[in-house]
Amino acid sequence: MIQKAVKWALDLSHCKIGFSTTHFGISETEGFFRKFDGAISTEKEDFSDADVELSIDVNSIDTQDETRDGHLKSADFFNAGQFSNIHFKSTGMEVVKTNQYKMHGDLTMVGITKPVALNVDFGGIVEKDPFGNTKAGFLITGKINRKDWGIVWNRNLDFGGLAVSENVKIKCHIQLLKS
């Protein structure tokens, strides 16, 4: 008997798509996106065969500084006027150990698609929350080099460093709702 894929939706009130970069070489500046959507399907209860697709609204970026957010939306970074979405499509899940995976996929930003690998920690499933819903939880982390997508703006500092690191750390708290 062939098992049908189970569909999952993002439980948006319990998700956060976040990132951070090193600023002036001395501290981390964090941000997140307020608007995103996605779909997940899997045939296995442990999500080791999950198929993931995610779309992020670039104009929803929030670093708690409107001036910086405006700069990030500009052609120096995301060029939100021309490329309003970031897109991720998984291409495979690799089991690292129980409840830990390496999710491979294609990440598209500013019109450029590159392969990425993200770490996935599967927190488990709650079969019935107080509202009768089935939920699953994950922490997804990784690191990308923004220059791989042609996002190269920077400033040399008088003391010898760069204003913004090339490496961007990704940290996403994800809760899914079984459809």
TORMI-246925 format. One line per field, with one value per residue: y negated, x, z negated of N, C-alpha, C in turn. Coordinates in pm, whole numbers, plus 50000, padded with zeros to 5 digits. Example, Ala and Ser with C-alpha at 12.3 -4.5 7.8 and 13.67 -1.06 7.14 Angstrom:
BEGIN
nyy	c(50569 / 50225)
nxx	c(51319 / 51285)
nzz	c(49220 / 49292)
cayy	c(50450 / 50106)
caxx	c(51230 / 51367)
cazz	c(49220 / 49286)
cyy	c(50330 / 49997)
cxx	c(51320 / 51290)
czz	c(49220 / 49213)
//
This chain:
BEGIN
nyy	c(50119 / 49782 / 49500 / 49187 / 48852 / 48629 / 48313 / 48003 / 47685 / 47361 / 47252 / 46956 / 46773 / 46885 / 46894 / 46787 / 46624 / 46569 / 46381 / 46297 / 46078 / 46000 / 45693 / 45425 / 45596 / 45665 / 45722 / 45880 / 45809 / 45840 / 45955 / 46003 / 46147 / 46032 / 46124 / 46418 / 46732 / 47076 / 47425 / 47762 / 48102 / 48448 / 48797 / 48952 / 48986 / 48877 / 48669 / 48700 / 48717 / 48481 / 48234 / 47910 / 47579 / 47233 / 46892 / 46562 / 46234 / 45970 / 45700 / 45702 / 45700 / 45662 / 45501 / 45362 / 45100 / 44845 / 44694 / 44858 / 45082 / 44974 / 44933 / 45199 / 45291 / 45161 / 45126 / 45177 / 45402 / 45617 / 45525 / 45475 / 45350 / 45459 / 45733 / 45879 / 46101 / 46365 / 46694 / 47036 / 47373 / 47700 / 47970 / 48211 / 48424 / 48506 / 48750 / 48688 / 48765 / 48915 / 48723 / 48507 / 48329 / 48257 / 48022 / 47987 / 47749 / 47508 / 47170 / 46864 / 46538 / 46193 / 46257 / 46460 / 46798 / 47034 / 47332 / 47445 / 47566 / 47652 / 47681 / 47891 / 47927 / 48142 / 48099 / 48249 / 48388 / 48274 / 48438 / 48356 / 48046 / 47791 / 47707 / 47909 / 47954 / 48091 / 48049 / 47969 / 47917 / 47724 / 47627 / 47439 / 47385 / 47216 / 47099 / 46854 / 46703 / 46383 / 46266 / 46462 / 46434 / 46201 / 45982 / 45736 / 45494 / 45284 / 45123 / 45001 / 44974 / 44721 / 44829 / 45065 / 45283 / 45431 / 45290 / 45460 / 45807 / 46065 / 46311 / 46451 / 46546 / 46782 / 46832 / 47002 / 47041 / 47279 / 47377 / 47617 / 47680 / 47942 / 48011)
nxx	c(50084 / 50060 / 50168 / 50019 / 50132 / 50160 / 50030 / 50152 / 50123 / 50268 / 50260 / 50201 / 50200 / 50373 / 50624 / 50948 / 51151 / 51470 / 51783 / 52134 / 52417 / 52766 / 52859 / 53069 / 53269 / 53256 / 53013 / 52685 / 52427 / 52086 / 51801 / 51473 / 51208 / 50884 / 50675 / 50592 / 50549 / 50468 / 50489 / 50479 / 50543 / 50528 / 50595 / 50689 / 50682 / 50892 / 50987 / 51202 / 51194 / 51098 / 50948 / 51000 / 50889 / 50932 / 50845 / 50950 / 50869 / 51051 / 51015 / 50919 / 51120 / 51279 / 51484 / 51476 / 51537 / 51450 / 51587 / 51808 / 51664 / 51547 / 51779 / 51862 / 51658 / 51718 / 51893 / 52155 / 52151 / 51904 / 51744 / 51460 / 51263 / 51282 / 51317 / 51112 / 51075 / 51223 / 51311 / 51288 / 51349 / 51340 / 51565 / 51635 / 51663 / 51896 / 51977 / 52131 / 52154 / 51935 / 51648 / 51787 / 51884 / 52025 / 51923 / 51899 / 51882 / 51754 / 51822 / 51688 / 51769 / 51762 / 51724 / 51906 / 51990 / 52112 / 52264 / 52206 / 52279 / 52115 / 52094 / 51879 / 51690 / 51470 / 51207 / 50990 / 50652 / 50330 / 50048 / 49790 / 49700 / 49576 / 49364 / 49293 / 49460 / 49728 / 50071 / 50408 / 50752 / 51050 / 51397 / 51587 / 51899 / 52185 / 52442 / 52527 / 52710 / 52671 / 52780 / 52778 / 52537 / 52563 / 52539 / 52706 / 52767 / 52953 / 53152 / 53475 / 53635 / 53785 / 53954 / 54028 / 53851 / 53546 / 53223 / 52998 / 52967 / 53045 / 52936 / 52623 / 52422 / 52169 / 51868 / 51593 / 51287 / 51047 / 50713 / 50483 / 50159 / 49942 / 49772)
nzz	c(50000 / 50088 / 49921 / 49869 / 49916 / 49642 / 49582 / 49465 / 49309 / 49252 / 48921 / 48869 / 48652 / 48480 / 48586 / 48694 / 48917 / 48920 / 48918 / 48894 / 48894 / 48866 / 48730 / 48781 / 48710 / 48445 / 48316 / 48329 / 48555 / 48568 / 48755 / 48901 / 49100 / 49152 / 49310 / 49471 / 49639 / 49683 / 49782 / 49683 / 49731 / 49648 / 49628 / 49429 / 49074 / 48931 / 49078 / 49247 / 49519 / 49610 / 49817 / 49898 / 49942 / 49957 / 49940 / 49907 / 49818 / 49914 / 49857 / 49602 / 49421 / 49104 / 48893 / 48668 / 48714 / 48903 / 49100 / 49164 / 49252 / 49482 / 49634 / 49667 / 49832 / 50063 / 50383 / 50312 / 50155 / 50122 / 50333 / 50345 / 50497 / 50751 / 50701 / 50518 / 50358 / 50166 / 50230 / 50137 / 50211 / 50127 / 50203 / 50107 / 49817 / 49576 / 49347 / 49044 / 48777 / 48534 / 48545 / 48648 / 48931 / 49256 / 49465 / 49801 / 50062 / 50301 / 50302 / 50378 / 50434 / 50515 / 50785 / 50834 / 50816 / 50592 / 50459 / 50124 / 49792 / 49502 / 49147 / 48969 / 48686 / 48551 / 48344 / 48266 / 48252 / 48164 / 48110 / 48049 / 47986 / 47751 / 47906 / 48068 / 48283 / 48486 / 48445 / 48545 / 48464 / 48533 / 48551 / 48758 / 48892 / 49033 / 49259 / 49493 / 49764 / 49855 / 50081 / 50273 / 50394 / 50523 / 50357 / 50251 / 50126 / 49907 / 49652 / 49597 / 49290 / 49084 / 48890 / 48998 / 49047 / 49185 / 49249 / 49258 / 49225 / 49466 / 49432 / 49351 / 49093 / 49050 / 48881 / 48797 / 48643 / 48650 / 48666 / 48754 / 48891 / 48921 / 49216)
cayy	c(50000 / 49658 / 49399 / 49055 / 48745 / 48545 / 48171 / 47919 / 47541 / 47286 / 47190 / 46828 / 46704 / 46954 / 46907 / 46668 / 46638 / 46471 / 46380 / 46202 / 46056 / 45930 / 45551 / 45365 / 45701 / 45678 / 45765 / 45932 / 45734 / 45938 / 45912 / 46110 / 46110 / 46038 / 46190 / 46533 / 46841 / 47196 / 47552 / 47876 / 48232 / 48559 / 48927 / 49013 / 48911 / 48808 / 48561 / 48726 / 48706 / 48360 / 48146 / 47777 / 47462 / 47115 / 46763 / 46456 / 46098 / 45889 / 45572 / 45719 / 45709 / 45582 / 45507 / 45266 / 44971 / 44816 / 44650 / 44977 / 45163 / 44911 / 44961 / 45341 / 45307 / 45089 / 45201 / 45217 / 45534 / 45706 / 45465 / 45518 / 45296 / 45551 / 45871 / 45862 / 46224 / 46466 / 46823 / 47156 / 47500 / 47810 / 48071 / 48337 / 48427 / 48602 / 48780 / 48675 / 48860 / 48909 / 48589 / 48402 / 48345 / 48155 / 47998 / 47928 / 47681 / 47395 / 47041 / 46759 / 46398 / 46096 / 46323 / 46559 / 46922 / 47108 / 47439 / 47424 / 47676 / 47598 / 47778 / 47900 / 48001 / 48174 / 48099 / 48349 / 48366 / 48277 / 48494 / 48282 / 47928 / 47760 / 47676 / 48029 / 47954 / 48159 / 47954 / 48018 / 47805 / 47733 / 47516 / 47448 / 47292 / 47230 / 46981 / 46832 / 46586 / 46299 / 46236 / 46566 / 46384 / 46069 / 45878 / 45708 / 45363 / 45280 / 45005 / 45022 / 44890 / 44657 / 44914 / 45182 / 45388 / 45403 / 45253 / 45574 / 45932 / 46132 / 46428 / 46426 / 46661 / 46802 / 46902 / 47004 / 47121 / 47317 / 47468 / 47654 / 47722 / 48046 / 47969)
caxx	c(50000 / 50135 / 50127 / 50006 / 50205 / 50087 / 50055 / 50169 / 50131 / 50338 / 50180 / 50272 / 50215 / 50476 / 50741 / 51031 / 51257 / 51566 / 51921 / 52223 / 52549 / 52857 / 52864 / 53197 / 53358 / 53254 / 52885 / 52587 / 52304 / 51985 / 51680 / 51382 / 51108 / 50750 / 50579 / 50644 / 50453 / 50532 / 50417 / 50565 / 50477 / 50614 / 50530 / 50743 / 50651 / 51010 / 51017 / 51329 / 51172 / 51017 / 50959 / 50976 / 50893 / 50913 / 50856 / 50966 / 50848 / 51168 / 50972 / 50879 / 51242 / 51273 / 51606 / 51448 / 51594 / 51387 / 51687 / 51881 / 51571 / 51538 / 51904 / 51860 / 51563 / 51770 / 51976 / 52281 / 52133 / 51801 / 51679 / 51321 / 51181 / 51288 / 51313 / 51035 / 51067 / 51327 / 51245 / 51364 / 51286 / 51427 / 51597 / 51659 / 51692 / 51999 / 51971 / 52258 / 52128 / 51794 / 51588 / 51874 / 51896 / 52084 / 51826 / 51958 / 51782 / 51791 / 51783 / 51686 / 51765 / 51798 / 51721 / 52014 / 51962 / 52232 / 52235 / 52243 / 52253 / 52075 / 52081 / 51741 / 51666 / 51328 / 51170 / 50887 / 50513 / 50223 / 49935 / 49666 / 49718 / 49450 / 49259 / 49271 / 49548 / 49857 / 50178 / 50546 / 50842 / 51185 / 51492 / 51666 / 52012 / 52283 / 52522 / 52552 / 52790 / 52584 / 52846 / 52740 / 52416 / 52594 / 52510 / 52846 / 52788 / 53024 / 53234 / 53598 / 53638 / 53914 / 54038 / 54070 / 53751 / 53435 / 53100 / 52906 / 53032 / 52994 / 52859 / 52494 / 52373 / 52025 / 51810 / 51449 / 51204 / 50935 / 50610 / 50394 / 50023 / 49902 / 49655)
cazz	c(50000 / 50100 / 49825 / 49929 / 49849 / 49549 / 49608 / 49347 / 49335 / 49148 / 48815 / 48879 / 48524 / 48404 / 48674 / 48712 / 49016 / 48873 / 48969 / 48828 / 48953 / 48778 / 48759 / 48740 / 48664 / 48300 / 48259 / 48423 / 48579 / 48605 / 48824 / 48938 / 49199 / 49093 / 49400 / 49546 / 49649 / 49735 / 49778 / 49654 / 49740 / 49609 / 49612 / 49308 / 48954 / 48878 / 49172 / 49316 / 49663 / 49628 / 49934 / 49839 / 50029 / 49875 / 50006 / 49808 / 49868 / 49881 / 49802 / 49463 / 49339 / 48983 / 48812 / 48561 / 48751 / 49032 / 49197 / 49207 / 49331 / 49614 / 49706 / 49705 / 49942 / 50179 / 50479 / 50248 / 50094 / 50178 / 50449 / 50329 / 50605 / 50864 / 50653 / 50395 / 50280 / 50152 / 50246 / 50104 / 50251 / 50087 / 50304 / 50039 / 49674 / 49540 / 49205 / 48975 / 48669 / 48496 / 48536 / 48702 / 49076 / 49341 / 49572 / 49920 / 50142 / 50386 / 50245 / 50480 / 50389 / 50619 / 50915 / 50845 / 50743 / 50551 / 50364 / 49984 / 49700 / 49373 / 49039 / 48920 / 48561 / 48541 / 48203 / 48239 / 48292 / 48066 / 48186 / 48025 / 47901 / 47683 / 48003 / 48148 / 48401 / 48481 / 48472 / 48547 / 48441 / 48589 / 48550 / 48881 / 48887 / 49141 / 49288 / 49635 / 49797 / 49937 / 50208 / 50368 / 50461 / 50578 / 50259 / 50218 / 50065 / 49780 / 49627 / 49522 / 49171 / 49057 / 48806 / 49074 / 49068 / 49275 / 49180 / 49252 / 49266 / 49584 / 49387 / 49289 / 49017 / 49062 / 48767 / 48817 / 48553 / 48736 / 48616 / 48863 / 48861 / 49014 / 49295)
cyy	c(49875 / 49556 / 49263 / 48952 / 48664 / 48401 / 48096 / 47774 / 47476 / 47231 / 47054 / 46756 / 46770 / 46981 / 46775 / 46702 / 46529 / 46485 / 46285 / 46193 / 45985 / 45785 / 45492 / 45468 / 45727 / 45729 / 45815 / 45836 / 45833 / 45873 / 46031 / 46057 / 46130 / 46115 / 46299 / 46638 / 46961 / 47316 / 47663 / 48001 / 48341 / 48687 / 48994 / 48924 / 48835 / 48695 / 48582 / 48722 / 48579 / 48286 / 48009 / 47671 / 47341 / 46990 / 46654 / 46320 / 46010 / 45758 / 45582 / 45729 / 45614 / 45605 / 45411 / 45132 / 44940 / 44772 / 44769 / 45065 / 45107 / 44938 / 45107 / 45369 / 45246 / 45181 / 45241 / 45358 / 45616 / 45653 / 45504 / 45463 / 45389 / 45697 / 45874 / 45987 / 46300 / 46599 / 46936 / 47277 / 47611 / 47907 / 48207 / 48319 / 48538 / 48624 / 48772 / 48770 / 48841 / 48764 / 48475 / 48432 / 48233 / 48140 / 47925 / 47860 / 47570 / 47267 / 46936 / 46623 / 46312 / 46163 / 46428 / 46679 / 46997 / 47221 / 47402 / 47553 / 47615 / 47710 / 47773 / 47986 / 48018 / 48188 / 48200 / 48304 / 48367 / 48321 / 48416 / 48167 / 47895 / 47729 / 47794 / 48040 / 48037 / 48061 / 48024 / 47897 / 47831 / 47608 / 47538 / 47342 / 47315 / 47100 / 46974 / 46713 / 46503 / 46264 / 46340 / 46526 / 46243 / 45954 / 45840 / 45575 / 45376 / 45147 / 45049 / 44924 / 44836 / 44746 / 45049 / 45292 / 45349 / 45371 / 45374 / 45699 / 45987 / 46249 / 46384 / 46555 / 46664 / 46879 / 46890 / 47097 / 47152 / 47411 / 47490 / 47700 / 47823 / 48005 / 48076)
cxx	c(50089 / 50078 / 50124 / 50082 / 50111 / 50128 / 50059 / 50176 / 50211 / 50236 / 50244 / 50291 / 50320 / 50601 / 50818 / 51142 / 51359 / 51703 / 52003 / 52353 / 52636 / 52870 / 52991 / 53295 / 53353 / 53123 / 52793 / 52469 / 52203 / 51870 / 51592 / 51286 / 50971 / 50650 / 50649 / 50534 / 50525 / 50442 / 50519 / 50482 / 50578 / 50532 / 50575 / 50715 / 50770 / 51058 / 51147 / 51315 / 51094 / 51051 / 50913 / 50983 / 50854 / 50932 / 50854 / 50950 / 50965 / 51127 / 50926 / 51000 / 51231 / 51401 / 51596 / 51515 / 51543 / 51487 / 51764 / 51791 / 51556 / 51662 / 51905 / 51764 / 51615 / 51851 / 52111 / 52273 / 52028 / 51732 / 51531 / 51228 / 51175 / 51269 / 51244 / 51028 / 51200 / 51255 / 51341 / 51282 / 51383 / 51449 / 51627 / 51689 / 51792 / 51992 / 52113 / 52260 / 51982 / 51751 / 51680 / 51901 / 51980 / 51985 / 51898 / 51847 / 51841 / 51733 / 51797 / 51670 / 51815 / 51811 / 51828 / 51980 / 52092 / 52189 / 52282 / 52216 / 52227 / 52062 / 51938 / 51739 / 51515 / 51292 / 51063 / 50750 / 50425 / 50100 / 49806 / 49694 / 49584 / 49333 / 49231 / 49359 / 49673 / 49964 / 50313 / 50638 / 50984 / 51266 / 51581 / 51775 / 52105 / 52358 / 52540 / 52646 / 52709 / 52645 / 52813 / 52615 / 52439 / 52561 / 52645 / 52871 / 52862 / 53097 / 53359 / 53599 / 53778 / 54008 / 54070 / 53970 / 53650 / 53311 / 53010 / 52978 / 52968 / 52905 / 52732 / 52450 / 52222 / 51978 / 51658 / 51383 / 51076 / 50841 / 50512 / 50259 / 49981 / 49771 / 49547)
czz	c(50000 / 50002 / 49894 / 49847 / 49759 / 49575 / 49475 / 49392 / 49223 / 49049 / 48791 / 48745 / 48435 / 48489 / 48677 / 48809 / 48984 / 48934 / 48883 / 48907 / 48849 / 48824 / 48699 / 48686 / 48515 / 48240 / 48369 / 48433 / 48634 / 48680 / 48851 / 49044 / 49138 / 49179 / 49479 / 49549 / 49709 / 49725 / 49761 / 49673 / 49706 / 49602 / 49482 / 49187 / 48897 / 48970 / 49250 / 49468 / 49699 / 49757 / 49886 / 49947 / 49945 / 49960 / 49899 / 49876 / 49822 / 49814 / 49657 / 49369 / 49219 / 48903 / 48694 / 48586 / 48892 / 49138 / 49252 / 49293 / 49472 / 49698 / 49752 / 49820 / 50073 / 50270 / 50421 / 50190 / 50170 / 50304 / 50454 / 50437 / 50724 / 50821 / 50517 / 50307 / 50277 / 50157 / 50209 / 50145 / 50215 / 50203 / 50240 / 49892 / 49648 / 49389 / 49147 / 48856 / 48630 / 48473 / 48577 / 48850 / 49136 / 49456 / 49685 / 50000 / 50225 / 50325 / 50354 / 50413 / 50503 / 50757 / 50936 / 50758 / 50718 / 50457 / 50224 / 49907 / 49563 / 49271 / 48986 / 48794 / 48549 / 48394 / 48165 / 48285 / 48168 / 48143 / 48167 / 47929 / 47834 / 47778 / 48097 / 48271 / 48377 / 48526 / 48471 / 48535 / 48488 / 48556 / 48672 / 48875 / 49006 / 49158 / 49439 / 49650 / 49895 / 50072 / 50315 / 50448 / 50516 / 50485 / 50196 / 50148 / 49932 / 49768 / 49552 / 49406 / 49147 / 48977 / 48872 / 49096 / 49173 / 49194 / 49157 / 49301 / 49393 / 49545 / 49316 / 49222 / 49027 / 48940 / 48776 / 48716 / 48630 / 48660 / 48730 / 48808 / 48966 / 49083 / 49298)
//
